[in-house]
Amino acid sequence: MGGKGRLVIVSNRLPVKIEGHPGKWKVTHSSGGLVSALTPVLRDRGGIWIGWAGTTEVLDLKTLREILGPASKQAGYRIYPVRLSREDVDSFYHGFSNEVIWPLFHDLQTRCRFEPEYWKSYRKVNGDFAKAIKKHTRPEDYVWVHDYQMVPVARLLRSSGVQRNCVFFLHIPFPPPDIFLKLPWREEFLKDFLEYDFVGFQTMRDRRNFTDCLKALLPDSRVTGRGPVATVTAGERRVRVAAMPISIDYRSFRDTAKSAKVNRILKELKSQVPWENIAIGVDRLDYTKGIPQRIRAFGEACRSFPELRGKIALIQIVVPSREDVPAYQELREEIEKLVSSVNGEFSTPGWIPIHYMHKSVSREELAAYYRLADIALVTPLKDGMNLVAKEYCACQVDDNGVLILSEFAGAAAQMHRSAILVNSYDIQGMADAIHEAVQMPLEKRKSRMRRLRAGIRRQNVFWWVDNYLRASTGKALVDFPEASMAPLFHALMKRAPEASTK
Ligand code: GDG
């Protein structure tokens, strides 16, 4: 790593997306965990973000840059778009990424469609990303590639004769061998990971699954070292593999939650949903998030514990996602049927058990909902991390809330001691957990929430990126004299004393 290297983030989606039509282009923020986690980091330190702007309209690069220019200026870092055609989006994005890797890596292999065309398109689009990296970066830059849509980038870059410091982070879980081995292109895909200098996973479980797959498919590979960072040797490749749980900008969520604007929204919400116990669910529309199971569990809680009726409400926010994929449309219909069935069974004049919203809310509204909720239901069937669990806690400025957390979320590895852990497939178990949360004495709620918040405050997103940089480059942040590093360094310094105070 040279001292002049810039941070280059590469991900399928840019943090902004282009919508509209010629003459009326609109640039909006994209949502999702990766963007939520990385935006504060680049905003603080500058750098480059390379990705797709979410439109398949045939726009030349000059026009694309013109549309994105103001957003890039405002963001404080450079945004370089990669163009994708409609066919690319169908086969690479909806196809290989979301109908093969996404379900397979969330242990839902029966949802996979192993189409050979998808694989070809996946590699072609990754080749396009490799070309963009070649064009916009310098040899001393630090290229940080993100997530399952972009695995072959390092190999394709290398095979085109370009040398870069390339590291990778997988935001989703890595499956165990009995599931991974079903992938028709398993060996090549696994070898793609080994083309990076450093590969980060969310949890030790994911890293172990990865090294178990290596042992199964590449018997001459060796894993050495214990602790969060180990070394894999396979043929001529030596790659460090690590468990590095992602986090949130704790301070920003906490401050938003305390702001006058959020207090105003909260006051209004309290008058609209006056029940003693409010539970909240916030998820992208996705079958991995366990939304139908959660709604059934909430109905079961109303059935099994009649004393809850009239006293508890669930607010379920479902953010539209992958709307043109039939499986997601079916999921939406399933959720809406379940909501109306529970509401039909239990509503009384003046009380509706489930308040369902299929829309995205502003960050302030989100913080107000988090504050309003006495209980968070974070119950994915499987999740790399789940940032909602951490955001909910950061916004509990009165230390009041109870977190009900799926044992299959990566977040459980860090939060299991002070959350109520559930098996998100166990409807009765989740209903019992809701009852337990309602009954939990205030002091117990507070001491658990304080512990959860202290953990996230310490291990926030800046801690994550600092750790990642140290582990992947072998240098501390202060060893990078590049000016663009300074803002992050200052951000870290500002945050350091806070860890010991509140
Ligand atoms: C992937 C992995 C991993 C949601 N609704 C609204 C809104 N959101 C924001 C949340 C949160 C983000 O979206 C969702 O993050 P998750 O972590 O829950 O999930 P994925 O999108 O699936 O992300 C996941 C993550 O990457 C990071 O590594 O944790 O496991 O699957 O930040 O707040 N934000 C606003 N309005 C909404 O309506 N403003």
Residues whose N, C-alpha, C, O or C-beta is under 5 A from the ligand:
A	BS01	GDG	S31 G32 G33 L34 S36 H171 I246 V319 K359 S360 V361 S362 R363 L366 D383 G384 M385 N386 L387 V388
